[in-house]
């Protein structure tokens, strides 16, 4: 009832899981990962504990293969399970039980595994492998390409409902909440992969904003704002991205350009103007700058 991929990127060390299923809220069930340890996809007649236990085994130093053996040894129905693991060294282990509903199978490769059950065709996992290995992109986008390939082969025989993606950094900080660099869930949608793709694009925009903040902290305001403008192109529909980028430009002295961006947010909700006043109230912005911005936004509001 599910197809998924677990993978580790050789260049960055990032590890992740991506999945689609005809199942409500697949995100809390199938994908598990911890930076510096490994990633797990648990599915079919799912034993959810395989996810956190598998990750914990690998955190303690088990290889993916050793962790898989431990999981199956402690399970009462291994023949009904499908589970795949990748460890922090790129080791891979995967199991498709004999009682997984056909079409069911898997294909493992160098640092990744593609697996599926209850598929329309038995060509799904090979198509996933081919798409993943032939896509030149960051890990998240390569995993999404594998999901697209599975759906193109017919996907889940029952249809589609939810999807999820989890990616952890290859440079663990010990702060797991920071190491989960991508954590996206589509709980229930007519086209979950299309929505997952949209969410990934928006996430990339916000990641770009975060990188811009780091440049600003390093006193490179021009570089930071160039990066923020790139974020507005990645997610042009996100008015918050437009607003904060515009405000940063205005602070740099590019008032007209900044106000043009902020006006897109104001056109949808004029309370964004009051947001500026709230920032003044806590000394986040100078009152004279906000007065200039408000004047321009108010003057242009009739043309929005």
Backbone bond lengths (Angstrom), bond angles and torsions (degrees), N, CA, C in turn:
res aa  C-N    CA-C-N  psi(-1)  N-CA   C-N-CA  omega(-1)  CA-C   N-CA-C  phi
1 X - - - 1.461 - - 1.528 112.21 -
2 X 1.327 114.99 7.80 1.464 118.96 -172.40 1.518 110.06 -151.16
3 X 1.345 116.61 146.42 1.455 119.71 165.62 1.516 108.50 -127.47
4 X 1.344 114.88 144.26 1.457 119.54 -175.46 1.516 110.58 -151.83
5 X 1.325 114.55 167.56 1.459 121.69 174.03 1.521 108.23 -137.26
6 X 1.326 116.33 136.57 1.470 122.08 168.29 1.525 106.22 -113.68
7 X 1.334 116.58 141.98 1.458 117.45 -174.55 1.519 111.25 -159.36
8 X 1.339 114.12 154.94 1.463 122.31 172.84 1.527 108.34 -126.49
9 X 1.320 115.72 131.83 1.457 121.35 178.35 1.528 109.72 -83.69
10 X 1.335 116.59 124.33 1.467 120.62 -177.70 1.526 112.62 -64.12
11 X 1.324 116.55 -36.16 1.458 119.86 -174.17 1.529 112.61 -76.03
12 X 1.321 116.40 -42.69 1.463 120.42 -174.06 1.526 113.10 -101.38
13 X 1.329 116.74 -19.87 1.456 120.27 -174.33 1.515 113.32 79.95
14 X 1.325 117.31 -1.93 1.465 120.02 177.40 1.526 110.20 -60.30
15 X 1.332 115.91 146.34 1.460 121.71 175.57 1.521 108.41 -127.10
16 X 1.332 115.51 150.12 1.452 117.41 -178.39 1.502 113.87 -162.05
17 X 1.320 113.02 172.17 1.459 123.68 177.07 1.518 107.27 -137.77
18 X 1.323 117.08 139.17 1.456 122.38 172.26 1.523 108.06 -134.69
19 X 1.331 117.12 143.84 1.460 120.55 -170.79 1.523 110.83 -153.11
20 X 1.325 115.33 148.91 1.468 122.17 167.90 1.516 108.17 -136.87
21 X 1.341 115.32 148.15 1.459 119.73 -177.66 1.518 110.72 -157.38
22 X 1.331 115.67 157.97 1.463 120.59 165.75 1.531 106.34 -90.27
23 X 1.333 114.11 77.02 1.459 121.69 -173.53 1.513 106.62 -161.23
24 X 1.319 118.42 131.73 1.453 121.23 179.68 1.529 110.54 -69.17
25 X 1.321 116.06 130.12 1.467 122.92 177.40 1.528 112.87 57.46
26 X 1.307 117.12 61.50 1.463 120.10 176.88 1.529 111.69 -68.73
27 X 1.340 117.19 -22.82 1.460 121.36 -175.81 1.516 115.97 -58.02
28 X 1.336 119.31 -43.69 1.469 118.95 179.71 1.527 114.20 -75.67
29 X 1.327 117.73 -4.69 1.468 121.13 -171.78 1.527 112.64 -107.17
30 X 1.309 118.00 -54.09 1.469 121.74 -168.04 1.528 114.25 -85.26
31 X 1.360 120.67 -51.48 1.475 119.94 -170.43 1.531 113.60 -88.58
32 X 1.334 114.73 132.52 1.465 122.09 176.99 1.523 108.49 -141.00
33 X 1.331 116.83 140.59 1.465 119.33 178.43 1.516 110.00 -162.92
34 X 1.314 114.85 150.69 1.456 122.26 175.67 1.521 107.83 -142.33
35 X 1.323 116.39 125.80 1.465 120.72 -179.78 1.519 110.56 -58.33
36 X 1.339 115.28 136.14 1.450 120.90 -179.65 1.507 114.26 82.50
37 X 1.347 117.53 -5.84 1.468 121.61 -178.50 1.518 110.85 -118.20
38 X 1.339 117.13 -71.69 1.453 119.37 -179.40 1.508 111.66 171.22
39 X 1.328 115.16 -175.61 1.462 122.56 179.79 1.522 109.00 -133.63
40 X 1.333 115.49 148.99 1.462 121.80 -176.61 1.521 109.30 -138.38
41 X 1.342 116.19 139.80 1.462 122.55 166.67 1.526 107.18 -118.76
42 X 1.327 117.21 121.79 1.464 121.54 178.84 1.520 109.21 -119.73
43 X 1.343 116.84 128.52 1.465 120.16 -171.11 1.522 111.52 -156.39
44 X 1.328 117.22 -163.09 1.464 125.78 -171.72 1.527 108.63 68.13
45 X 1.344 119.98 -133.62 1.464 120.58 172.21 1.523 105.45 -74.51
46 X 1.322 115.06 81.89 1.456 122.27 -157.26 1.529 113.05 -67.40
47 X 1.310 114.29 133.62 1.446 122.44 167.08 1.525 105.97 -104.23
48 X 1.326 116.95 98.46 1.456 120.92 -173.11 1.523 111.50 -60.27
49 X 1.337 116.63 -31.43 1.466 119.29 -177.69 1.520 112.73 -61.72
50 X 1.340 117.95 -21.30 1.461 120.33 176.82 1.531 111.23 -57.42
51 X 1.352 116.83 -31.18 1.460 120.07 -179.25 1.517 112.50 -65.87
52 X 1.335 118.00 -65.91 1.466 118.30 -178.82 1.523 113.75 -65.38
53 X 1.323 117.76 -34.76 1.462 119.76 179.09 1.522 111.34 -68.34
54 X 1.330 116.19 -42.62 1.462 119.46 178.99 1.509 111.75 -60.81
55 X 1.340 116.32 -44.25 1.462 120.76 177.78 1.532 110.56 -62.18
56 X 1.328 116.54 -41.68 1.457 119.90 -179.02 1.528 111.57 -65.94
57 X 1.330 117.20 -41.52 1.470 119.53 176.02 1.517 110.71 -56.62
58 X 1.324 116.35 -45.66 1.464 119.37 -178.43 1.530 111.39 -70.17
59 X 1.314 117.79 -32.09 1.467 119.97 175.00 1.530 110.83 -62.70
60 X 1.322 114.80 -33.92 1.465 119.76 -179.67 1.529 112.94 -80.45
61 X 1.343 117.00 -3.32 1.461 119.57 175.60 1.505 115.76 113.13
62 X 1.344 118.49 -2.22 1.455 120.41 176.22 1.530 109.36 -67.29
63 X 1.316 117.03 144.71 1.458 120.33 168.45 1.526 108.11 -73.99
64 X 1.327 116.02 168.68 1.463 119.63 177.01 1.527 110.62 -57.91
65 X 1.318 116.97 -42.20 1.457 120.85 -179.00 1.533 110.93 -65.14
66 X 1.307 117.67 -43.75 1.459 120.86 178.75 1.528 111.42 -64.52
67 X 1.332 116.09 -40.06 1.460 119.89 179.00 1.523 110.94 -64.66
68 X 1.342 116.85 -41.24 1.457 120.30 179.00 1.529 110.71 -61.53
69 X 1.312 117.16 -45.34 1.458 120.35 179.54 1.526 111.24 -60.08
70 X 1.320 116.96 -40.26 1.459 120.73 179.30 1.533 110.96 -65.89
71 X 1.327 116.50 -40.84 1.461 119.57 179.67 1.525 111.30 -62.92
72 X 1.320 116.25 -47.88 1.465 120.61 -176.70 1.528 111.43 -68.33
73 X 1.331 116.10 -35.06 1.464 119.71 -179.23 1.523 112.05 -64.35
74 X 1.321 116.19 -29.24 1.458 119.37 -178.21 1.508 114.01 -97.08
75 X 1.335 117.46 10.24 1.469 120.72 -175.08 1.514 110.95 -106.81
76 X 1.336 116.26 144.54 1.461 121.09 -178.49 1.521 113.29 -84.71
77 X 1.346 117.87 -16.90 1.470 121.01 -177.30 1.526 110.94 -136.34
78 X 1.308 119.61 56.90 1.465 119.82 -177.57 1.523 113.26 -62.32
79 X 1.324 116.77 -27.09 1.460 119.99 -178.88 1.528 112.30 -67.47
80 X 1.340 117.71 -16.99 1.463 121.19 -179.27 1.527 112.57 -100.75
81 X 1.325 116.88 0.40 1.465 120.36 -174.90 1.525 112.50 -99.49
82 X 1.319 113.95 152.43 1.460 121.28 167.43 1.522 107.00 -131.14
83 X 1.318 115.98 125.74 1.455 119.93 -175.86 1.517 109.76 -150.20
84 X 1.327 115.97 142.62 1.465 121.23 178.53 1.516 109.01 -136.57
85 X 1.331 115.64 143.67 1.461 122.05 -178.68 1.522 109.94 -134.43
86 X 1.318 115.32 146.33 1.469 121.77 168.55 1.519 107.11 -131.37
87 X 1.318 117.16 134.11 1.462 119.90 -179.00 1.525 111.06 -99.14
88 X 1.333 116.05 176.11 1.455 120.87 -173.38 1.519 113.39 -68.16
89 X 1.328 117.63 -12.53 1.462 121.62 175.55 1.523 112.38 -95.32
90 X 1.330 116.74 -1.25 1.459 121.21 -178.32 1.504 114.04 92.08
91 X 1.339 117.86 3.23 1.458 120.50 175.57 1.514 111.13 -67.18
92 X 1.314 116.68 142.95 1.462 122.20 -174.58 1.521 109.76 -126.53
93 X 1.330 115.90 141.61 1.461 121.96 172.81 1.509 108.13 -143.53
94 X 1.338 117.07 139.49 1.466 120.59 -176.87 1.516 109.90 -147.31
95 X 1.326 115.57 147.83 1.469 122.12 -178.56 1.523 108.66 -139.00
96 X 1.315 116.24 128.26 1.464 122.63 169.77 1.516 107.39 -120.35
97 X 1.320 117.06 109.74 1.454 121.40 -177.17 1.515 112.92 -67.06
98 X 1.328 115.83 153.12 1.468 121.62 -176.53 1.522 112.28 -63.81
99 X 1.336 117.74 -20.95 1.456 120.65 -178.67 1.524 113.10 -101.55
100 X 1.324 117.52 12.47 1.462 119.64 170.83 1.530 108.02 -67.22
101 X 1.322 116.37 140.12 1.466 120.50 -173.49 1.526 109.98 -71.63
102 X 1.329 117.57 127.88 1.471 120.35 -178.87 1.534 111.21 -71.71
103 X 1.338 115.01 157.90 1.454 125.68 -4.34 1.528 109.21 -74.70
104 X 1.344 115.67 130.68 1.457 120.80 -178.57 1.517 109.06 -138.03
105 X 1.321 115.87 139.10 1.453 119.72 178.48 1.511 110.96 177.59
106 X 1.321 115.73 -176.71 1.457 120.06 -179.52 1.528 110.13 -151.53
107 X 1.307 115.10 163.92 1.456 121.50 174.80 1.533 107.57 -143.57
108 X 1.307 116.04 117.24 1.459 121.24 -179.88 1.521 110.17 -101.12
109 X 1.316 115.63 150.38 1.461 121.38 177.37 1.504 109.93 -141.45
110 X 1.302 116.40 -161.28 1.457 122.86 -176.83 1.530 110.04 -73.03
111 X 1.316 116.71 98.50 1.455 121.17 178.40 1.504 115.39 81.85
112 X 1.327 118.52 14.84 1.469 119.77 179.85 1.524 110.52 -155.09
113 X 1.332 115.14 162.90 1.456 121.48 172.09 1.526 109.04 -147.47
114 X 1.325 115.69 136.67 1.456 122.95 175.38 1.526 108.01 -112.18
115 X 1.334 118.05 133.17 1.461 120.89 -176.79 1.526 109.69 -144.79
116 X 1.333 114.22 152.41 1.465 119.13 -177.20 1.517 109.91 -158.96
117 X 1.311 115.25 154.33 1.462 121.03 174.21 1.522 109.55 -147.54
118 X 1.293 116.34 156.49 1.467 124.46 -175.58 1.529 111.39 56.66
119 X 1.335 114.51 41.55 1.455 120.64 179.85 1.527 111.03 -89.18
120 X 1.323 115.13 159.21 1.462 119.92 175.51 1.526 110.51 -67.89
121 X 1.348 116.48 -37.59 1.461 120.94 -176.04 1.522 110.52 -132.69
122 X 1.311 115.97 156.59 1.461 119.92 177.67 1.527 112.46 -89.50
123 X 1.327 115.59 15.29 1.467 121.28 177.61 1.530 111.89 -95.99
124 X 1.328 116.72 -2.07 1.459 121.26 -171.59 1.521 112.33 -62.61
125 X 1.324 117.99 -51.08 1.470 119.52 -172.82 1.513 113.19 -69.19
126 X 1.342 116.96 -31.80 1.464 118.54 175.29 1.523 111.08 -70.27
127 X 1.331 116.36 -37.59 1.467 119.72 177.47 1.523 110.67 -64.26
128 X 1.317 116.66 -37.88 1.457 120.91 177.48 1.528 110.62 -63.14
129 X 1.323 115.58 -46.06 1.467 119.95 178.60 1.521 110.71 -58.02
130 X 1.330 116.20 -47.67 1.461 119.82 -177.07 1.524 111.24 -61.89
131 X 1.319 116.72 -41.41 1.469 120.31 -179.05 1.521 110.70 -67.48
132 X 1.313 116.57 -42.22 1.465 120.05 -179.01 1.526 111.06 -64.05
133 X 1.300 117.03 -46.12 1.466 120.57 -174.93 1.522 112.98 -75.80
134 X 1.320 117.64 -18.90 1.467 120.18 -178.06 1.526 113.01 -100.75
135 X 1.321 118.22 -1.20 1.462 121.74 -178.71 1.524 109.94 -95.66
136 X 1.312 115.64 126.18 1.464 122.09 178.75 1.523 108.21 -99.33
137 X 1.325 115.97 94.09 1.460 121.04 -174.65 1.528 108.36 -165.19
138 X 1.335 117.51 170.07 1.467 119.30 173.60 1.531 111.35 -59.76
139 X 1.320 116.01 163.22 1.457 121.59 -174.69 1.526 112.95 -52.92
140 X 1.313 118.21 -46.74 1.462 120.70 -176.75 1.524 111.23 -59.63
141 X 1.322 116.17 -45.00 1.464 119.62 -178.98 1.526 111.61 -69.00
142 X 1.325 117.68 -33.68 1.474 119.89 176.20 1.526 111.33 -66.45
143 X 1.313 115.94 -40.43 1.463 118.43 177.57 1.520 110.70 -65.62
144 X 1.321 117.06 -38.50 1.460 120.29 177.42 1.522 110.58 -63.89
145 X 1.321 117.36 -37.05 1.468 120.52 176.60 1.531 110.47 -61.55
146 X 1.334 116.80 -37.90 1.466 120.16 177.39 1.527 111.30 -63.88
147 X 1.336 116.46 -40.37 1.469 119.62 177.49 1.531 110.78 -64.82
148 X 1.320 116.00 -42.06 1.469 119.45 177.68 1.529 111.10 -58.63
149 X 1.326 115.93 -41.15 1.461 120.33 -179.34 1.523 111.29 -65.20
150 X 1.333 116.30 -38.50 1.462 119.94 177.57 1.520 110.81 -62.58
151 X 1.317 116.23 -44.09 1.469 119.85 -179.23 1.526 110.63 -66.30
152 X 1.320 116.52 -35.39 1.464 120.23 178.84 1.522 111.78 -64.74
153 X 1.340 117.01 -24.35 1.469 121.42 177.86 1.530 112.48 -87.40
154 X 1.314 116.82 4.93 1.457 120.57 179.61 1.512 114.00 113.57
155 X 1.344 116.23 -24.21 1.450 120.42 175.54 1.518 113.79 58.95
156 X 1.320 114.98 -153.52 1.460 123.58 178.64 1.526 109.23 -60.50
157 X 1.329 117.32 131.25 1.464 120.23 -175.86 1.523 111.82 -65.16
158 X 1.340 117.16 -20.51 1.461 120.95 179.92 1.521 113.07 -88.88
159 X 1.325 117.34 -12.79 1.460 120.15 -177.03 1.513 111.37 119.51
160 X 1.330 117.14 -149.92 1.459 121.60 -175.18 1.526 109.94 -142.93
161 X 1.309 115.87 150.87 1.462 119.52 -178.03 1.522 113.68 -148.77
162 X 1.329 118.14 -48.10 1.468 119.03 -175.85 1.520 110.37 -138.01
163 X 1.323 115.00 164.25 1.463 121.08 -179.35 1.519 108.90 -153.93
164 X 1.330 116.00 162.08 1.458 120.28 179.33 1.516 110.32 -158.50
165 X 1.325 114.39 158.07 1.465 121.10 175.72 1.518 109.24 -145.68
166 X 1.327 115.68 135.22 1.457 122.30 177.31 1.521 108.44 -133.54
167 X 1.324 116.58 127.93 1.466 122.29 177.41 1.519 108.29 -132.81
168 X 1.331 115.99 132.73 1.470 120.72 176.07 1.522 109.24 -116.10
169 X 1.317 115.20 153.77 1.454 121.13 -176.22 1.525 111.89 -67.64
170 X 1.315 114.96 155.80 1.455 119.88 175.23 1.513 112.69 -88.27
171 X 1.330 116.52 -1.87 1.462 121.75 179.07 1.520 108.59 -123.45
172 X 1.324 116.86 80.01 1.470 120.05 -173.86 1.522 112.82 -62.37
173 X 1.319 114.67 140.04 1.464 121.28 179.70 1.523 111.56 -99.95
174 X 1.330 117.03 -12.28 1.450 120.38 -171.67 1.516 111.78 88.32
175 X 1.330 116.30 -5.94 1.468 122.03 176.05 1.524 107.07 -109.16
176 X 1.327 115.94 93.61 1.461 121.06 -170.45 1.515 112.66 -58.98
177 X 1.319 117.03 -31.24 1.456 120.16 -179.30 1.518 111.84 -67.93
178 X 1.318 117.58 -26.33 1.457 120.89 175.78 1.525 111.43 -86.28
179 X 1.314 115.98 -28.56 1.465 120.32 -176.48 1.527 113.05 -76.44
180 X 1.337 117.41 -16.41 1.476 121.21 175.95 1.528 107.18 -82.25
181 X 1.325 117.08 86.39 1.456 120.11 -170.58 1.527 112.86 -79.89
182 X 1.325 117.33 -24.58 1.470 121.52 173.60 1.519 107.68 -136.04
183 X 1.319 116.93 125.21 1.465 121.79 179.72 1.524 107.15 -146.37
184 X 1.323 115.93 91.50 1.463 122.08 -172.15 1.524 110.33 -118.79
185 X 1.329 115.89 140.99 1.464 120.62 179.57 1.523 110.69 -138.50
186 X 1.304 115.70 132.81 1.460 123.35 170.83 1.522 105.14 -112.91
187 X 1.303 117.42 106.23 1.461 120.41 -170.57 1.528 113.20 -77.18
188 X 1.348 116.38 -38.25 1.465 119.77 -175.83 1.523 108.11 -161.99
189 X 1.314 117.37 111.88 1.461 120.72 -176.41 1.521 110.09 -153.80
190 X 1.341 117.17 150.37 1.471 119.31 178.20 1.519 112.90 -65.71
191 X 1.334 117.51 -29.84 1.470 121.67 177.66 1.525 107.65 -134.91
192 X 1.327 117.83 79.38 1.461 120.40 -173.58 1.516 114.74 -62.53
193 X 1.333 118.34 -31.58 1.463 118.40 179.70 1.525 111.70 -70.10
194 X 1.328 116.71 -36.70 1.466 119.13 176.30 1.523 110.18 -63.12
195 X 1.324 116.38 -40.96 1.458 119.61 179.36 1.529 111.14 -69.86
196 X 1.325 117.12 -38.29 1.464 120.09 177.15 1.524 110.45 -62.44
197 X 1.316 116.53 -39.53 1.463 120.98 178.53 1.535 110.49 -63.80
198 X 1.341 115.93 -41.60 1.461 119.49 178.34 1.533 110.54 -63.93
199 X 1.320 116.71 -45.32 1.458 120.19 179.76 1.525 111.90 -62.31
200 X 1.321 116.76 -37.64 1.463 119.83 178.21 1.522 110.43 -65.03
201 X 1.321 117.14 -39.70 1.468 120.85 177.76 1.533 110.07 -62.79
202 X 1.323 116.94 -45.00 1.466 120.66 178.67 1.526 110.58 -64.45
203 X 1.331 116.31 -40.61 1.462 120.07 177.77 1.523 110.89 -60.65
204 X 1.326 117.09 -41.27 1.458 120.19 177.42 1.533 110.61 -60.86
205 X 1.331 117.01 -36.24 1.460 119.88 178.42 1.524 110.51 -63.94
206 X 1.324 116.63 -43.83 1.458 119.45 -179.28 1.532 111.60 -71.40
207 X 1.318 116.73 -32.20 1.466 119.31 174.10 1.527 110.43 -64.54
208 X 1.328 116.33 -36.65 1.462 120.80 177.19 1.525 110.43 -65.29
209 X 1.344 116.59 -39.76 1.461 119.93 176.35 1.522 110.99 -61.77
210 X 1.312 116.00 -40.61 1.456 120.39 179.05 1.532 110.91 -62.81
211 X 1.330 116.26 -41.82 1.463 120.32 176.85 1.531 110.85 -63.98
212 X 1.334 115.54 -35.79 1.470 119.61 178.15 1.523 110.55 -64.38
213 X 1.330 116.61 -39.57 1.461 119.77 178.51 1.533 110.98 -60.31
214 X 1.323 116.27 -37.70 1.465 120.03 179.53 1.527 110.66 -66.40
215 X 1.335 116.35 -37.90 1.462 119.22 176.59 1.526 110.85 -64.49
216 X 1.341 115.54 -39.71 1.466 118.74 179.63 1.528 110.69 -65.08
217 X 1.326 116.58 -38.84 1.467 120.11 177.29 1.525 110.84 -61.82
218 X 1.340 115.50 -29.26 1.467 120.40 177.82 1.533 111.81 -86.70
219 X 1.345 115.93 11.49 1.472 123.08 176.19 1.529 113.37 71.99
220 X 1.326 117.47 20.64 1.463 121.18 176.13 1.532 108.12 -104.30
221 X 1.325 116.12 75.06 1.460 121.00 -175.60 1.523 111.70 -66.85
222 X 1.324 117.49 -40.56 1.465 120.25 179.85 1.523 110.70 -62.79
223 X 1.343 116.05 -44.44 1.460 119.25 178.16 1.507 111.74 -64.78
224 X 1.327 116.63 -38.28 1.461 120.62 179.05 1.518 111.17 -63.00
225 X 1.319 116.92 -44.03 1.460 119.44 -177.99 1.524 112.03 -71.41
226 X 1.325 117.01 -31.36 1.469 119.16 174.12 1.527 109.62 -62.44
227 X 1.321 116.08 -39.34 1.456 120.54 178.55 1.530 111.21 -69.00
228 X 1.325 116.91 -37.90 1.467 120.34 177.80 1.530 111.03 -64.21
229 X 1.312 116.34 -38.42 1.468 119.26 177.05 1.525 110.81 -63.96
230 X 1.331 116.01 -35.02 1.461 119.35 175.41 1.521 110.29 -63.43
231 X 1.328 117.36 -37.65 1.464 121.19 178.09 1.527 111.38 -62.40
232 X 1.328 117.41 -37.42 1.467 119.36 178.88 1.524 111.90 -65.45
233 X 1.320 116.25 -28.14 1.466 119.79 177.83 1.533 111.49 -77.11
234 X 1.341 115.81 -33.08 1.456 119.42 178.50 1.519 111.56 -67.31
235 X 1.341 116.58 -36.99 1.467 120.13 -176.94 1.526 109.38 -135.80
236 X 1.338 117.27 70.34 1.466 120.00 -175.31 1.520 113.53 -64.55
237 X 1.330 117.67 -19.44 1.465 120.49 -178.84 1.524 112.94 -82.08
238 X 1.331 117.82 -10.17 1.459 121.89 -176.23 1.532 108.93 -89.09
239 X 1.332 116.67 99.16 1.464 119.63 -173.89 1.525 111.54 -66.02
240 X 1.311 118.26 -26.86 1.453 119.61 178.45 1.523 111.01 -64.63
241 X 1.323 116.26 -38.50 1.463 120.15 176.40 1.528 109.66 -63.03
242 X 1.335 116.01 -41.82 1.465 120.26 178.75 1.532 110.89 -63.10
243 X 1.330 115.92 -43.32 1.465 120.24 -175.73 1.523 111.74 -64.45
244 X 1.329 117.04 -52.32 1.461 119.31 -175.38 1.529 111.73 -69.52
245 X 1.321 116.65 -32.29 1.462 118.88 174.89 1.526 110.05 -65.95
246 X 1.332 115.52 -44.41 1.460 119.35 178.34 1.508 112.43 -60.83
247 X 1.338 116.73 -39.65 1.447 120.40 178.91 1.535 110.97 -64.65
248 X 1.320 116.53 -40.35 1.464 119.58 178.47 1.526 111.04 -64.18
249 X 1.327 116.62 -37.91 1.465 119.53 177.27 1.526 110.46 -65.16
250 X 1.326 115.91 -41.57 1.466 119.84 178.99 1.523 110.64 -62.31
251 X 1.317 117.06 -39.49 1.469 120.74 178.42 1.521 110.99 -65.70
252 X 1.336 116.04 -28.70 1.474 120.22 179.06 1.524 110.71 -77.60
253 X 1.329 116.98 -11.89 1.461 121.05 -177.85 1.515 113.28 106.76
254 X 1.308 117.61 -0.09 1.473 122.08 179.97 1.524 108.23 -95.04
255 X 1.342 115.74 66.17 1.464 122.23 -169.71 1.525 112.73 -63.24
256 X 1.325 117.54 -48.25 1.462 119.86 -177.02 1.525 111.51 -62.09
257 X 1.323 116.18 -46.46 1.456 121.10 -179.73 1.532 110.48 -63.28
258 X 1.319 114.93 -42.08 1.454 119.01 -179.92 1.518 112.27 -65.08
259 X 1.310 117.08 -42.89 1.464 120.63 -179.27 1.527 111.90 -66.49
260 X 1.326 116.74 -32.43 1.468 118.74 176.85 1.530 110.04 -61.65
261 X 1.317 116.65 -40.25 1.464 119.42 178.35 1.525 111.07 -70.51
262 X 1.317 116.88 -44.98 1.467 119.89 -179.28 1.523 111.83 -63.08
263 X 1.321 116.81 -30.53 1.469 119.96 -178.19 1.516 112.11 -63.49
264 X 1.336 117.66 -24.52 1.465 119.92 178.61 1.524 110.38 -67.70
265 X 1.329 116.26 -36.56 1.462 119.85 175.85 1.518 110.38 -71.18
266 X 1.328 116.77 -43.79 1.463 120.98 -178.96 1.521 111.26 -62.65
267 X 1.326 116.86 -34.20 1.465 120.10 178.78 1.523 111.78 -62.46
268 X 1.310 117.02 -28.87 1.470 120.58 178.80 1.517 111.84 -87.84
269 X 1.328 117.23 -30.90 1.459 120.20 -178.19 1.528 108.51 -160.31
270 X 1.326 114.95 112.73 1.463 119.18 -175.94 1.530 112.76 -69.39
271 X 1.312 118.69 -8.52 1.459 120.42 177.61 1.518 112.56 -66.82
272 X 1.330 116.57 -13.82 1.465 118.83 174.12 1.535 110.79 -61.20
273 X 1.342 117.52 -29.81 1.467 119.72 177.07 1.517 110.00 -65.22
274 X 1.343 116.57 -42.57 1.454 119.39 177.51 1.527 111.49 -64.37
275 X 1.330 116.74 -29.25 1.464 120.03 176.38 1.523 110.63 -57.29
276 X 1.331 116.92 -38.12 1.460 120.63 178.20 1.528 110.92 -61.01
277 X 1.332 116.42 -42.22 1.460 120.00 179.58 1.527 111.79 -65.87
278 X 1.329 116.73 -34.74 1.462 119.83 177.28 1.534 110.54 -65.24
279 X 1.320 116.28 -34.18 1.465 120.04 178.15 1.526 110.98 -68.60
280 X 1.314 116.39 -36.18 1.468 120.54 175.66 1.522 109.95 -63.51
281 X 1.328 115.92 -39.69 1.467 121.15 -175.72 1.522 112.93 -61.42
282 X 1.332 116.79 -26.08 1.472 120.16 179.95 1.526 110.99 -111.47
283 X 1.342 115.26 22.30 1.471 121.75 175.32 1.520 113.61 60.08
284 X 1.331 115.75 30.97 1.466 119.24 174.76 1.529 110.97 -87.45
285 X 1.333 116.87 -21.63 1.466 121.71 179.33 1.519 109.58 -139.91
286 X 1.332 117.19 147.77 1.469 119.71 175.27 1.527 111.36 -75.39
287 X 1.315 116.58 140.48 1.460 121.34 -175.86 1.524 112.15 -61.61
288 X 1.344 117.16 -36.00 1.463 118.83 -177.30 1.525 111.44 -66.87
289 X 1.333 117.14 -36.77 1.462 119.67 177.59 1.518 110.42 -66.43
290 X 1.316 117.27 -43.36 1.458 120.84 -179.46 1.526 110.45 -63.73
291 X 1.312 117.16 -36.98 1.463 120.25 177.66 1.525 110.62 -60.41
292 X 1.324 116.92 -42.54 1.464 120.46 178.16 1.529 111.53 -65.31
293 X 1.334 115.36 -42.78 1.463 119.32 179.77 1.516 110.10 -63.68
294 X 1.328 117.15 -46.27 1.472 120.72 -179.22 1.504 110.88 -60.23
295 X 1.309 117.18 -41.24 1.460 120.73 -179.61 1.518 110.99 -60.56
296 X 1.315 115.56 -43.22 1.463 119.24 -178.56 1.525 110.96 -70.92
297 X 1.328 116.31 -42.00 1.458 119.43 179.78 1.518 110.88 -64.71
298 X 1.330 117.09 -40.12 1.455 120.71 179.65 1.519 110.59 -66.86
299 X 1.318 116.26 -40.77 1.472 120.58 179.34 1.515 111.94 -64.27
300 X 1.313 116.42 -34.71 1.469 119.69 -176.83 1.518 112.44 -89.37
301 X 1.347 117.75 -8.79 1.471 119.34 -173.88 1.517 112.46 -62.42
302 X 1.313 117.36 -30.40 1.460 118.54 178.49 1.500 113.16 -71.29
303 X 1.341 117.15 -16.00 1.461 120.12 -179.06 1.520 112.11 -101.21
304 X 1.340 117.12 -1.37 1.460 120.56 -175.99 1.520 111.16 -73.87
